[in-house]
Amino acid sequence: MATKIAAAQNRLYKNAFVCKVCKHKMKLEPLKILSGKARCRKCKSNDFRPVRKK
Ligand SMILES: [Zn+2]
């Protein structure tokens, strides 16, 4: 893929996380995830993973 697209994807997914419970994708600061302050809007879970798994 072109580097432009890679850069755009990096920007898009940089602060994006997916709720492990309901798979809802959210924009969150990584610090909030690590400190446990992040909450899923849909299911109130605080269990998240980064969007890009591989
Ligand atoms: Zn959720």
N, CA, C, O and the ligand as a Tripos MOL2 file, in Angstrom:
@<TRIPOS>MOLECULE
protein
  217   215    55     0     0
PROTEIN
NO_CHARGES

@<TRIPOS>ATOM
      1 N           0.8390   -1.2130    0.0000 N.3       1 MET1
      2 CA          0.0000    0.0000    0.0000 C.3       1 MET1
      3 C           0.8700    1.2580    0.0000 C.2       1 MET1
      4 O           2.0240    1.2440    0.4290 O.2       1 MET1
      5 N           0.2950    2.3080   -0.4790 N.am      2 ALA2
      6 CA          1.0340    3.5690   -0.5230 C.3       2 ALA2
      7 C           1.2400    4.1210    0.8840 C.2       2 ALA2
      8 O           0.4290    3.9030    1.7840 O.2       2 ALA2
      9 N           2.3160    4.8220    1.0430 N.am      3 THR3
     10 CA          2.6280    5.3470    2.3820 C.3       3 THR3
     11 C           1.6000    6.3680    2.8510 C.2       3 THR3
     12 O           1.3570    6.5180    4.0480 O.2       3 THR3
     13 N           1.0030    7.0660    1.8930 N.am      4 LYS4
     14 CA         -0.0240    8.0490    2.2760 C.3       4 LYS4
     15 C          -1.1760    7.3570    2.9940 C.2       4 LYS4
     16 O          -1.6820    7.8350    4.0090 O.2       4 LYS4
     17 N          -1.5670    6.2380    2.4440 N.am      5 ILE5
     18 CA         -2.6880    5.5080    3.0430 C.3       5 ILE5
     19 C          -2.2970    4.9530    4.4130 C.2       5 ILE5
     20 O          -3.0920    4.9740    5.3530 O.2       5 ILE5
     21 N          -1.0750    4.4630    4.5090 N.am      6 ALA6
     22 CA         -0.6020    3.9310    5.7960 C.3       6 ALA6
     23 C          -0.6110    5.0290    6.8450 C.2       6 ALA6
     24 O          -0.9940    4.7930    7.9910 O.2       6 ALA6
     25 N          -0.1950    6.2200    6.4610 N.am      7 ALA7
     26 CA         -0.1730    7.3320    7.4020 C.3       7 ALA7
     27 C          -1.5870    7.6860    7.8440 C.2       7 ALA7
     28 O          -1.8250    7.9830    9.0140 O.2       7 ALA7
     29 N          -2.5110    7.6530    6.9120 N.am      8 ALA8
     30 CA         -3.8970    7.9820    7.2340 C.3       8 ALA8
     31 C          -4.4900    6.9390    8.1790 C.2       8 ALA8
     32 O          -5.2190    7.2770    9.1120 O.2       8 ALA8
     33 N          -4.1710    5.6720    7.9290 N.am      9 GLN9
     34 CA         -4.6930    4.6180    8.7900 C.3       9 GLN9
     35 C          -4.1070    4.7320   10.1890 C.2       9 GLN9
     36 O          -4.7960    4.5110   11.1850 O.2       9 GLN9
     37 N          -2.8340    5.0780   10.2510 N.am     10 ASN10
     38 CA         -2.1930    5.2450   11.5450 C.3      10 ASN10
     39 C          -2.8970    6.3430   12.3350 C.2      10 ASN10
     40 O          -3.1160    6.2170   13.5400 O.2      10 ASN10
     41 N          -3.2430    7.4140   11.6430 N.am     11 ARG11
     42 CA         -3.9110    8.5360   12.3010 C.3      11 ARG11
     43 C          -5.3100    8.1120   12.7620 C.2      11 ARG11
     44 O          -5.7440    8.4410   13.8660 O.2      11 ARG11
     45 N          -5.9940    7.3800   11.8940 N.am     12 LEU12
     46 CA         -7.3680    6.9840   12.2040 C.3      12 LEU12
     47 C          -7.4320    6.0150   13.3820 C.2      12 LEU12
     48 O          -8.3320    6.0980   14.2180 O.2      12 LEU12
     49 N          -6.4760    5.1070   13.4380 N.am     13 TYR13
     50 CA         -6.5620    4.0520   14.4490 C.3      13 TYR13
     51 C          -5.7050    4.3120   15.6790 C.2      13 TYR13
     52 O          -5.6690    3.5120   16.6140 O.2      13 TYR13
     53 N          -5.0260    5.4300   15.6580 N.am     14 LYS14
     54 CA         -4.0810    5.6930   16.7480 C.3      14 LYS14
     55 C          -4.7660    5.6710   18.1150 C.2      14 LYS14
     56 O          -4.2870    5.0360   19.0550 O.2      14 LYS14
     57 N          -5.8870    6.3710   18.2070 N.am     15 ASN15
     58 CA         -6.5710    6.4330   19.5040 C.3      15 ASN15
     59 C          -7.9040    5.7040   19.4820 C.2      15 ASN15
     60 O          -8.8080    6.0050   20.2620 O.2      15 ASN15
     61 N          -8.0090    4.7460   18.5810 N.am     16 ALA16
     62 CA         -9.2730    4.0220   18.4850 C.3      16 ALA16
     63 C          -9.1610    2.6590   19.1680 C.2      16 ALA16
     64 O          -8.1770    1.9390   19.0000 O.2      16 ALA16
     65 N         -10.1820    2.3280   19.9330 N.am     17 PHE17
     66 CA        -10.2010    1.0480   20.6330 C.3      17 PHE17
     67 C         -11.5550    0.3790   20.4490 C.2      17 PHE17
     68 O         -12.5690    1.0340   20.2060 O.2      17 PHE17
     69 N         -11.5400   -0.9340   20.5730 N.am     18 VAL18
     70 CA        -12.7680   -1.6950   20.4100 C.3      18 VAL18
     71 C         -13.1370   -2.3360   21.7350 C.2      18 VAL18
     72 O         -12.2980   -2.9420   22.4030 O.2      18 VAL18
     73 N         -14.3880   -2.1970   22.1040 N.am     19 CYS19
     74 CA        -14.8780   -2.8350   23.3140 C.3      19 CYS19
     75 C         -14.8490   -4.3460   23.1280 C.2      19 CYS19
     76 O         -15.3220   -4.8680   22.1190 O.2      19 CYS19
     77 N         -14.2910   -5.0400   24.1120 N.am     20 LYS20
     78 CA        -14.1860   -6.4930   23.9840 C.3      20 LYS20
     79 C         -15.5280   -7.1690   24.1750 C.2      20 LYS20
     80 O         -15.7090   -8.3150   23.7650 O.2      20 LYS20
     81 N         -16.4580   -6.4860   24.7830 N.am     21 VAL21
     82 CA        -17.7490   -7.0970   25.0980 C.3      21 VAL21
     83 C         -18.7200   -6.9520   23.9280 C.2      21 VAL21
     84 O         -19.2880   -7.9410   23.4660 O.2      21 VAL21
     85 N         -18.9140   -5.7050   23.4430 N.am     22 CYS22
     86 CA        -19.9370   -5.4780   22.4180 C.3      22 CYS22
     87 C         -19.3290   -5.0720   21.0820 C.2      22 CYS22
     88 O         -20.0670   -4.7820   20.1410 O.2      22 CYS22
     89 N         -18.0000   -5.0440   20.9730 N.am     23 LYS23
     90 CA        -17.2970   -4.7340   19.7220 C.3      23 LYS23
     91 C         -17.5450   -3.3180   19.2220 C.2      23 LYS23
     92 O         -17.3380   -3.0310   18.0430 O.2      23 LYS23
     93 N         -17.9770   -2.4460   20.0940 N.am     24 HIS24
     94 CA        -18.2070   -1.0620   19.7150 C.3      24 HIS24
     95 C         -16.8710   -0.3350   19.6000 C.2      24 HIS24
     96 O         -16.0440   -0.3960   20.5090 O.2      24 HIS24
     97 N         -16.6650    0.3600   18.4670 N.am     25 LYS25
     98 CA        -15.4040    1.0640   18.2550 C.3      25 LYS25
     99 C         -15.5140    2.4910   18.7710 C.2      25 LYS25
    100 O         -16.4810    3.1990   18.4910 O.2      25 LYS25
    101 N         -14.5120    2.8940   19.5230 N.am     26 MET26
    102 CA        -14.5390    4.2280   20.1050 C.3      26 MET26
    103 C         -13.1880    4.8980   19.9780 C.2      26 MET26
    104 O         -12.1460    4.2440   19.9160 O.2      26 MET26
    105 N         -13.2330    6.2340   19.9400 N.am     27 LYS27
    106 CA        -11.9970    7.0140   19.9940 C.3      27 LYS27
    107 C         -11.7070    7.3240   21.4540 C.2      27 LYS27
    108 O         -12.4980    7.9700   22.1410 O.2      27 LYS27
    109 N         -10.5510    6.8470   21.9140 N.am     28 LEU28
    110 CA        -10.2000    7.0620   23.3130 C.3      28 LEU28
    111 C          -8.7070    7.3300   23.4300 C.2      28 LEU28
    112 O          -7.9170    6.9210   22.5790 O.2      28 LEU28
    113 N          -8.3430    8.0130   24.4810 N.am     29 GLU29
    114 CA         -6.9180    8.2100   24.7300 C.3      29 GLU29
    115 C          -6.3510    6.9550   25.3820 C.2      29 GLU29
    116 O          -6.9380    6.4200   26.3220 O.2      29 GLU29
    117 N          -5.2060    6.4830   24.8810 N.am     30 PRO30
    118 CA         -4.6090    5.2730   25.4420 C.3      30 PRO30
    119 C          -4.3850    5.3770   26.9470 C.2      30 PRO30
    120 O          -4.4890    4.3820   27.6640 O.2      30 PRO30
    121 N          -4.0790    6.5760   27.4210 N.am     31 LEU31
    122 CA         -3.8600    6.7610   28.8610 C.3      31 LEU31
    123 C          -5.1120    6.4330   29.6640 C.2      31 LEU31
    124 O          -5.0350    5.8900   30.7660 O.2      31 LEU31
    125 N          -6.2620    6.7700   29.0940 N.am     32 LYS32
    126 CA         -7.5160    6.4790   29.7960 C.3      32 LYS32
    127 C          -7.7590    4.9790   29.8780 C.2      32 LYS32
    128 O          -8.2660    4.4700   30.8780 O.2      32 LYS32
    129 N          -7.3920    4.2900   28.8190 N.am     33 ILE33
    130 CA         -7.5410    2.8350   28.8170 C.3      33 ILE33
    131 C          -6.6670    2.2340   29.9080 C.2      33 ILE33
    132 O          -7.1080    1.3960   30.6940 O.2      33 ILE33
    133 N          -5.4050    2.6880   29.9360 N.am     34 LEU34
    134 CA         -4.4490    2.1030   30.8730 C.3      34 LEU34
    135 C          -4.8270    2.4040   32.3170 C.2      34 LEU34
    136 O          -4.5950    1.5860   33.2060 O.2      34 LEU34
    137 N          -5.4020    3.5600   32.5470 N.am     35 SER35
    138 CA         -5.7530    3.9260   33.9140 C.3      35 SER35
    139 C          -7.1360    3.4210   34.2990 C.2      35 SER35
    140 O          -7.5890    3.6380   35.4230 O.2      35 SER35
    141 N          -7.8150    2.7400   33.3580 N.am     36 GLY36
    142 CA         -9.1170    2.1450   33.6580 C.3      36 GLY36
    143 C         -10.2520    3.1430   33.7120 C.2      36 GLY36
    144 O         -11.3200    2.8400   34.2440 O.2      36 GLY36
    145 N         -10.0330    4.3430   33.1630 N.am     37 LYS37
    146 CA        -11.0870    5.3560   33.2300 C.3      37 LYS37
    147 C         -12.0260    5.2960   32.0290 C.2      37 LYS37
    148 O         -13.0820    5.9290   32.0190 O.2      37 LYS37
    149 N         -11.6290    4.5310   31.0240 N.am     38 ALA38
    150 CA        -12.4450    4.4580   29.8160 C.3      38 ALA38
    151 C         -13.6740    3.5830   30.0560 C.2      38 ALA38
    152 O         -13.6060    2.5450   30.7140 O.2      38 ALA38
    153 N         -14.7840    4.0300   29.5070 N.am     39 ARG39
    154 CA        -16.0200    3.2600   29.6480 C.3      39 ARG39
    155 C         -16.7080    3.1670   28.2920 C.2      39 ARG39
    156 O         -16.8250    4.1610   27.5760 O.2      39 ARG39
    157 N         -17.1570    1.9800   27.9520 N.am     40 CYS40
    158 CA        -17.8980    1.8150   26.7160 C.3      40 CYS40
    159 C         -19.2470    2.5110   26.8430 C.2      40 CYS40
    160 O         -19.9360    2.3860   27.8550 O.2      40 CYS40
    161 N         -19.6070    3.2420   25.8010 N.am     41 ARG41
    162 CA        -20.8740    3.9880   25.8380 C.3      41 ARG41
    163 C         -22.0790    3.0520   25.7630 C.2      41 ARG41
    164 O         -23.1640    3.3670   26.2510 O.2      41 ARG41
    165 N         -21.8640    1.9110   25.1500 N.am     42 LYS42
    166 CA        -23.0020    1.0180   24.9330 C.3      42 LYS42
    167 C         -23.2510    0.0940   26.1170 C.2      42 LYS42
    168 O         -24.3740   -0.0270   26.6060 O.2      42 LYS42
    169 N         -22.1540   -0.5720   26.5790 N.am     43 CYS43
    170 CA        -22.3560   -1.6070   27.5890 C.3      43 CYS43
    171 C         -21.6660   -1.2880   28.9120 C.2      43 CYS43
    172 O         -21.6990   -2.1070   29.8310 O.2      43 CYS43
    173 N         -21.0420   -0.1170   29.0280 N.am     44 LYS44
    174 CA        -20.4050    0.3270   30.2690 C.3      44 LYS44
    175 C         -19.2020   -0.5160   30.6620 C.2      44 LYS44
    176 O         -18.7110   -0.4240   31.7870 O.2      44 LYS44
    177 N         -18.7380   -1.3260   29.7450 N.am     45 SER45
    178 CA        -17.5560   -2.1290   30.0390 C.3      45 SER45
    179 C         -16.3040   -1.2600   30.0010 C.2      45 SER45
    180 O         -16.2870   -0.2270   29.3320 O.2      45 SER45
    181 N         -15.2720   -1.6670   30.7030 N.am     46 ASN46
    182 CA        -13.9880   -0.9590   30.5700 C.3      46 ASN46
    183 C         -12.9060   -1.9030   30.0660 C.2      46 ASN46
    184 O         -11.7260   -1.7500   30.3810 O.2      46 ASN46
    185 N         -13.3320   -2.8700   29.2870 N.am     47 ASP47
    186 CA        -12.4000   -3.8270   28.7110 C.3      47 ASP47
    187 C         -12.2300   -3.5120   27.2340 C.2      47 ASP47
    188 O         -13.1400   -3.7450   26.4390 O.2      47 ASP47
    189 N         -11.0730   -2.9830   26.8630 N.am     48 PHE48
    190 CA        -10.8540   -2.5580   25.4910 C.3      48 PHE48
    191 C          -9.6100   -3.2110   24.9050 C.2      48 PHE48
    192 O          -8.7150   -3.6680   25.6150 O.2      48 PHE48
    193 N          -9.5960   -3.2330   23.5660 N.am     49 ARG49
    194 CA         -8.3910   -3.6490   22.8530 C.3      49 ARG49
    195 C          -8.1680   -2.6690   21.7050 C.2      49 ARG49
    196 O          -9.1150   -2.0220   21.2560 O.2      49 ARG49
    197 N          -6.9200   -2.5480   21.2200 N.am     50 PRO50
    198 CA         -6.6730   -1.6950   20.0660 C.3      50 PRO50
    199 C          -7.4100   -2.2130   18.8350 C.2      50 PRO50
    200 O          -7.7250   -3.4000   18.7460 O.2      50 PRO50
    201 N          -7.6840   -1.3150   17.8830 N.am     51 VAL51
    202 CA         -8.4540   -1.7150   16.7120 C.3      51 VAL51
    203 C          -7.6920   -2.7180   15.8530 C.2      51 VAL51
    204 O          -8.2530   -3.7230   15.4170 O.2      51 VAL51
    205 N          -6.4190   -2.4430   15.6140 N.am     52 ARG52
    206 CA         -5.6430   -3.3400   14.7630 C.3      52 ARG52
    207 C          -5.1130   -4.5030   15.5870 C.2      52 ARG52
    208 O          -4.2540   -4.3270   16.4520 O.2      52 ARG52
    209 N          -5.6150   -5.6470   15.3180 N.am     53 LYS53
    210 CA         -5.2470   -6.8090   16.1250 C.3      53 LYS53
    211 C          -3.9410   -7.4320   15.6400 C.2      53 LYS53
    212 O          -3.1290   -7.8900   16.4440 O.2      53 LYS53
    213 N          -3.7410   -7.4460   14.3110 N.am     54 LYS54
    214 CA         -2.5890   -8.1490   13.7600 C.3      54 LYS54
    215 C          -1.3550   -7.2390   13.6630 C.2      54 LYS54
    216 O          -0.2960   -7.6810   13.2170 O.2      54 LYS54
    217 ZN        -19.1640   -2.2810   24.9780 Zn       55 ZN55
@<TRIPOS>BOND
     1     1     2 1
     2     2     3 1
     3     3     4 2
     4     3     5 am
     5     5     6 1
     6     6     7 1
     7     7     8 2
     8     7     9 am
     9     9    10 1
    10    10    11 1
    11    11    12 2
    12    11    13 am
    13    13    14 1
    14    14    15 1
    15    15    16 2
    16    15    17 am
    17    17    18 1
    18    18    19 1
    19    19    20 2
    20    19    21 am
    21    21    22 1
    22    22    23 1
    23    23    24 2
    24    23    25 am
    25    25    26 1
    26    26    27 1
    27    27    28 2
    28    27    29 am
    29    29    30 1
    30    30    31 1
    31    31    32 2
    32    31    33 am
    33    33    34 1
    34    34    35 1
    35    35    36 2
    36    35    37 am
    37    37    38 1
    38    38    39 1
    39    39    40 2
    40    39    41 am
    41    41    42 1
    42    42    43 1
    43    43    44 2
    44    43    45 am
    45    45    46 1
    46    46    47 1
    47    47    48 2
    48    47    49 am
    49    49    50 1
    50    50    51 1
    51    51    52 2
    52    51    53 am
    53    53    54 1
    54    54    55 1
    55    55    56 2
    56    55    57 am
    57    57    58 1
    58    58    59 1
    59    59    60 2
    60    59    61 am
    61    61    62 1
    62    62    63 1
    63    63    64 2
    64    63    65 am
    65    65    66 1
    66    66    67 1
    67    67    68 2
    68    67    69 am
    69    69    70 1
    70    70    71 1
    71    71    72 2
    72    71    73 am
    73    73    74 1
    74    74    75 1
    75    75    76 2
    76    75    77 am
    77    77    78 1
    78    78    79 1
    79    79    80 2
    80    79    81 am
    81    81    82 1
    82    82    83 1
    83    83    84 2
    84    83    85 am
    85    85    86 1
    86    86    87 1
    87    87    88 2
    88    87    89 am
    89    89    90 1
    90    90    91 1
    91    91    92 2
    92    91    93 am
    93    93    94 1
    94    94    95 1
    95    95    96 2
    96    95    97 am
    97    97    98 1
    98    98    99 1
    99    99   100 2
   100    99   101 am
   101   101   102 1
   102   102   103 1
   103   103   104 2
   104   103   105 am
   105   105   106 1
   106   106   107 1
   107   107   108 2
   108   107   109 am
   109   109   110 1
   110   110   111 1
   111   111   112 2
   112   111   113 am
   113   113   114 1
   114   114   115 1
   115   115   116 2
   116   115   117 am
   117   117   118 1
   118   118   119 1
   119   119   120 2
   120   119   121 am
   121   121   122 1
   122   122   123 1
   123   123   124 2
   124   123   125 am
   125   125   126 1
   126   126   127 1
   127   127   128 2
   128   127   129 am
   129   129   130 1
   130   130   131 1
   131   131   132 2
   132   131   133 am
   133   133   134 1
   134   134   135 1
   135   135   136 2
   136   135   137 am
   137   137   138 1
   138   138   139 1
   139   139   140 2
   140   139   141 am
   141   141   142 1
   142   142   143 1
   143   143   144 2
   144   143   145 am
   145   145   146 1
   146   146   147 1
   147   147   148 2
   148   147   149 am
   149   149   150 1
   150   150   151 1
   151   151   152 2
   152   151   153 am
   153   153   154 1
   154   154   155 1
   155   155   156 2
   156   155   157 am
   157   157   158 1
   158   158   159 1
   159   159   160 2
   160   159   161 am
   161   161   162 1
   162   162   163 1
   163   163   164 2
   164   163   165 am
   165   165   166 1
   166   166   167 1
   167   167   168 2
   168   167   169 am
   169   169   170 1
   170   170   171 1
   171   171   172 2
   172   171   173 am
   173   173   174 1
   174   174   175 1
   175   175   176 2
   176   175   177 am
   177   177   178 1
   178   178   179 1
   179   179   180 2
   180   179   181 am
   181   181   182 1
   182   182   183 1
   183   183   184 2
   184   183   185 am
   185   185   186 1
   186   186   187 1
   187   187   188 2
   188   187   189 am
   189   189   190 1
   190   190   191 1
   191   191   192 2
   192   191   193 am
   193   193   194 1
   194   194   195 1
   195   195   196 2
   196   195   197 am
   197   197   198 1
   198   198   199 1
   199   199   200 2
   200   199   201 am
   201   201   202 1
   202   202   203 1
   203   203   204 2
   204   203   205 am
   205   205   206 1
   206   206   207 1
   207   207   208 2
   208   207   209 am
   209   209   210 1
   210   210   211 1
   211   211   212 2
   212   211   213 am
   213   213   214 1
   214   214   215 1
   215   215   216 2
@<TRIPOS>SUBSTRUCTURE
     1 MET1         2 RESIDUE 1 A MET
     2 ALA2         6 RESIDUE 1 A ALA
     3 THR3        10 RESIDUE 1 A THR
     4 LYS4        14 RESIDUE 1 A LYS
     5 ILE5        18 RESIDUE 1 A ILE
     6 ALA6        22 RESIDUE 1 A ALA
     7 ALA7        26 RESIDUE 1 A ALA
     8 ALA8        30 RESIDUE 1 A ALA
     9 GLN9        34 RESIDUE 1 A GLN
    10 ASN10       38 RESIDUE 1 A ASN
    11 ARG11       42 RESIDUE 1 A ARG
    12 LEU12       46 RESIDUE 1 A LEU
    13 TYR13       50 RESIDUE 1 A TYR
    14 LYS14       54 RESIDUE 1 A LYS
    15 ASN15       58 RESIDUE 1 A ASN
    16 ALA16       62 RESIDUE 1 A ALA
    17 PHE17       66 RESIDUE 1 A PHE
    18 VAL18       70 RESIDUE 1 A VAL
    19 CYS19       74 RESIDUE 1 A CYS
    20 LYS20       78 RESIDUE 1 A LYS
    21 VAL21       82 RESIDUE 1 A VAL
    22 CYS22       86 RESIDUE 1 A CYS
    23 LYS23       90 RESIDUE 1 A LYS
    24 HIS24       94 RESIDUE 1 A HIS
    25 LYS25       98 RESIDUE 1 A LYS
    26 MET26      102 RESIDUE 1 A MET
    27 LYS27      106 RESIDUE 1 A LYS
    28 LEU28      110 RESIDUE 1 A LEU
    29 GLU29      114 RESIDUE 1 A GLU
    30 PRO30      118 RESIDUE 1 A PRO
    31 LEU31      122 RESIDUE 1 A LEU
    32 LYS32      126 RESIDUE 1 A LYS
    33 ILE33      130 RESIDUE 1 A ILE
    34 LEU34      134 RESIDUE 1 A LEU
    35 SER35      138 RESIDUE 1 A SER
    36 GLY36      142 RESIDUE 1 A GLY
    37 LYS37      146 RESIDUE 1 A LYS
    38 ALA38      150 RESIDUE 1 A ALA
    39 ARG39      154 RESIDUE 1 A ARG
    40 CYS40      158 RESIDUE 1 A CYS
    41 ARG41      162 RESIDUE 1 A ARG
    42 LYS42      166 RESIDUE 1 A LYS
    43 CYS43      170 RESIDUE 1 A CYS
    44 LYS44      174 RESIDUE 1 A LYS
    45 SER45      178 RESIDUE 1 A SER
    46 ASN46      182 RESIDUE 1 A ASN
    47 ASP47      186 RESIDUE 1 A ASP
    48 PHE48      190 RESIDUE 1 A PHE
    49 ARG49      194 RESIDUE 1 A ARG
    50 PRO50      198 RESIDUE 1 A PRO
    51 VAL51      202 RESIDUE 1 A VAL
    52 ARG52      206 RESIDUE 1 A ARG
    53 LYS53      210 RESIDUE 1 A LYS
    54 LYS54      214 RESIDUE 1 A LYS
    55 ZN55       217 GROUP 0 **** ****
